[in-house]
Amino acid sequence: MTTKNPVGLELPRILPGNPAWIRYAAYLSEVLGLAAAAARVRPDEYPLPALALETAGEVIEEIAAALTTAAADTAPPVVLYVLPAWTLKALRDVLAALHAAAVEEPGGDGLRSTLVLLGESLDYPRVRTPAEMAADLDAVVAVLALDGPAVRAAATDLALSRCRADTGTALTEVYAHWVRLGVPL
């Protein structure tokens, strides 16, 4: 008899151990959390449910915290991370909504005005526009969405704490994907 996970499919992901790739997007956890609160109060003005905004913010916060608490000199070059598939869907939905808000598509007025207000009001290194927020989230989603035989092989080897000859090859392929995405290693 096969037992299914009631929450859904879990996706093994290989993340860069260097927190620089998510550092500039970490503020989005606060922005998305506050936008989720506003979406709960005025759901008709937002293009997606508050839960999607909240989930995306929590995932970013969780990953950023896990990577920034490791000492820089002891951080492994990669981190194995198990990402529930539904959270990746929430991140993609939020990313699409941010892109829509950035180009002022109809239906996203509540989200756009919230993002503009938060981007100007909160204490970030500089004012962030909805387009910049979308670009910052785009980089995070690109890393989390990276999948393929190399990612799966490296994730399996890391999960089983084994080092085979093709583990290095798989990780090299993952690094090459990160370089193409512009991820700082």
VMD Tcl script that draws the C-alpha trace (Angstrom):
set ca {
  {0.00 0.00 0.00}
  {1.30 3.44 -0.96}
  {0.91 6.33 1.42}
  {0.60 9.79 -0.08}
  {1.72 12.95 1.60}
  {-1.49 14.85 2.44}
  {0.20 18.18 1.79}
  {1.38 17.27 -1.71}
  {4.50 16.76 -3.69}
  {7.80 17.86 -2.21}
  {10.54 19.04 -4.54}
  {14.21 18.57 -3.62}
  {16.15 21.73 -4.46}
  {19.81 22.58 -4.39}
  {20.33 26.17 -3.20}
  {23.52 28.23 -3.21}
  {25.08 28.19 0.26}
  {26.13 31.81 -0.22}
  {23.21 33.95 1.04}
  {24.02 36.77 -1.41}
  {21.58 35.31 -3.96}
  {18.59 35.97 -1.69}
  {19.86 38.86 0.46}
  {18.39 41.55 -1.80}
  {15.01 39.84 -1.92}
  {14.70 39.18 1.82}
  {12.74 42.41 2.31}
  {9.98 40.85 0.20}
  {8.98 38.63 3.11}
  {7.86 41.74 4.99}
  {6.28 43.37 1.94}
  {4.33 40.24 1.01}
  {3.25 39.67 4.63}
  {1.86 43.20 4.85}
  {0.24 42.89 1.42}
  {-1.39 39.63 2.60}
  {-2.82 41.45 5.62}
  {-4.28 44.12 3.32}
  {-5.65 41.43 0.99}
  {-7.49 39.85 3.93}
  {-9.21 43.14 4.68}
  {-10.02 44.00 1.02}
  {-9.93 40.71 -0.92}
  {-11.87 42.11 -3.90}
  {-9.04 44.55 -4.65}
  {-6.32 41.90 -4.95}
  {-5.66 39.59 -7.90}
  {-4.81 36.58 -5.73}
  {-5.66 35.25 -2.27}
  {-3.92 36.54 0.82}
  {-2.66 33.02 1.51}
  {-0.56 33.03 -1.68}
  {1.08 36.33 -0.69}
  {1.67 35.11 2.86}
  {3.09 31.76 1.70}
  {5.53 33.41 -0.70}
  {6.71 35.79 2.02}
  {7.18 32.98 4.52}
  {9.21 30.86 2.09}
  {11.54 33.76 1.34}
  {11.91 34.53 5.05}
  {12.60 30.88 5.89}
  {15.27 30.46 3.22}
  {16.92 33.81 3.96}
  {17.05 33.05 7.69}
  {18.46 29.57 7.14}
  {21.22 30.88 4.90}
  {22.14 34.00 6.86}
  {22.50 32.24 10.20}
  {25.32 30.05 8.90}
  {28.81 31.43 9.46}
  {30.32 32.68 6.21}
  {33.50 30.62 6.63}
  {31.65 27.39 7.43}
  {28.67 27.67 5.07}
  {28.56 24.74 2.65}
  {28.71 25.64 -1.05}
  {25.23 24.17 -1.51}
  {22.20 23.57 0.67}
  {19.65 20.82 0.20}
  {16.17 22.28 0.58}
  {12.83 20.49 0.31}
  {10.27 22.78 -1.26}
  {6.60 21.77 -1.24}
  {5.24 22.06 -4.79}
  {2.33 24.20 -3.68}
  {4.71 26.84 -2.30}
  {6.50 27.02 -5.66}
  {3.09 27.54 -7.28}
  {2.32 30.32 -4.76}
  {5.67 31.97 -5.55}
  {4.97 31.81 -9.28}
  {1.45 33.22 -8.79}
  {2.81 36.08 -6.68}
  {5.54 36.74 -9.25}
  {2.92 36.97 -12.02}
  {0.87 39.36 -9.87}
  {3.94 41.53 -9.18}
  {4.74 41.70 -12.89}
  {1.12 42.66 -13.61}
  {1.25 45.35 -10.91}
  {4.51 46.67 -12.35}
  {2.97 47.25 -15.78}
  {-0.30 48.49 -14.28}
  {-2.57 45.79 -15.72}
  {-6.25 46.11 -14.77}
  {-7.44 44.22 -11.71}
  {-4.31 44.69 -9.63}
  {-4.92 48.21 -8.38}
  {-5.08 47.22 -4.72}
  {-1.84 45.24 -4.90}
  {-0.09 47.92 -6.97}
  {-1.04 50.72 -4.56}
  {0.01 48.58 -1.57}
  {3.37 47.78 -3.18}
  {4.02 51.42 -4.04}
  {3.15 52.50 -0.50}
  {5.32 49.81 1.10}
  {8.20 50.38 -1.32}
  {8.29 54.05 -0.39}
  {7.49 53.81 3.31}
  {9.41 50.90 4.79}
  {13.04 51.12 5.83}
  {14.84 49.42 2.93}
  {18.21 50.45 1.55}
  {16.33 52.44 -1.11}
  {12.84 52.93 -2.52}
  {11.64 49.81 -4.34}
  {9.13 50.01 -7.18}
  {6.76 47.15 -8.04}
  {8.97 46.40 -11.10}
  {12.06 46.12 -8.87}
  {10.16 43.90 -6.45}
  {9.15 41.66 -9.35}
  {12.76 41.48 -10.56}
  {13.99 40.60 -7.06}
  {11.40 37.82 -6.72}
  {12.16 36.63 -10.25}
  {15.74 35.78 -9.22}
  {14.54 33.77 -6.20}
  {11.91 31.87 -8.21}
  {14.50 31.09 -10.90}
  {16.73 29.36 -8.33}
  {13.84 27.54 -6.65}
  {12.33 26.42 -9.97}
  {15.62 24.98 -11.25}
  {15.00 21.30 -11.81}
  {16.37 18.52 -13.91}
  {18.43 15.35 -13.73}
  {21.48 17.15 -12.33}
  {19.50 18.76 -9.52}
  {17.78 15.49 -8.66}
  {21.04 13.50 -8.73}
  {22.88 16.01 -6.55}
  {19.92 16.26 -4.14}
  {19.75 12.49 -3.80}
  {23.47 12.24 -3.10}
  {23.32 15.07 -0.54}
  {20.28 13.56 1.16}
  {22.00 10.19 1.43}
  {25.34 11.78 2.46}
  {27.14 9.98 -0.30}
  {29.70 11.21 -2.76}
  {29.82 9.40 -6.06}
  {31.84 10.24 -9.15}
  {28.81 11.80 -10.85}
  {27.92 13.90 -7.80}
  {30.63 16.39 -8.73}
  {29.43 16.39 -12.34}
  {25.85 17.03 -11.25}
  {26.90 19.88 -8.95}
  {29.04 21.39 -11.72}
  {25.98 21.37 -13.97}
  {23.90 23.03 -11.24}
  {26.64 25.68 -10.79}
  {26.58 26.30 -14.55}
  {22.81 26.88 -14.39}
  {23.30 29.34 -11.53}
  {25.96 31.22 -13.47}
  {23.58 31.50 -16.45}
  {20.92 32.86 -14.06}
  {23.39 35.40 -12.64}
  {23.35 33.90 -9.15}
  {26.35 34.95 -7.03}
  {28.24 31.88 -5.86}
}
mol new
graphics top color blue
foreach p $ca { graphics top sphere $p radius 0.5 }
foreach p [lrange $ca 0 end-1] q [lrange $ca 1 end] { graphics top cylinder $p $q radius 0.2 }
display resetview
